[in-house]
Amino acid sequence: MPREASPRARASALRTAAGDPIDPREVSAHLEALGAEEAIAWALATFRPRLRFACSFQKTTSVTIDIVHRLTGGDVGAGFFYLDTDLLFEETYATRDALAARYGVEFERFAPIPLAEQEQLYGDSLWARQPDACCGIRKVEPMRAALRGTDCWVSGIRREDSRTRAGAAKFGWDKRFGLWKLNPLADWTEAEVWDYVNERGVPYNPLHDAGYPSIGCAPCTRPPGAADDARSGRWADAHKTECGLHG
Ligand code: SF4
């Protein structure tokens, strides 16, 4: 079997589907000026089949899938995955099923060691004592598996989500996982997301209507205070703002 090129080699070997070299800085600057639909269309043409969409089943997942569905004439294809920590809300699993039914998407599941094994190794409720370790086991490791053999992944992060995401580029090299990353909704406002969802009648996670602007694992997610940013309800009792998937 041929060996996979190193991340460094792949970083300097960005090419179009036709094989023409692409200057990443030029692409990044170009994509900043494009809308989400154009950016996703570019990624589909450039990277598929080595392109993957990370699905959190929050409202941005709903928007992204609807855009892909329109761009592909209803044949969304493969590459959609989610990290099943076994600690997601029931509403999140229901949203997964609603999106699968509406768009014909097959979501590939990546999961960590069973919870019982984690308890045996590290004790009960690791998320309450060492959330970084818990995220490392239940999110970061499965993410590495999900991105293996992939040249670019698509996330739903937005600059408005939190201060730590305010400088997120639409496209760039993801050093943590060693591949390209596209954030097509980076410059979307909360209002723009909801306008899209409502105008298109897109299925979305009902927890958003129950006061959860940001939704992760059930033990680590609660509604934020009125004056706080959207992600402040995540790990609200810990000095932690990210799960380790976004640098
Ligand atoms: S969000 Fe909480 S429960 Fe989920 S993996 Fe991270 S620490 Fe564990």
Residues whose N, C-alpha, C, O or C-beta is under 5 A from the ligand:
A	BS01	SF4	T85 L87 W127 P131 C134 C135 R138 K139 G216 C217 P219 C220
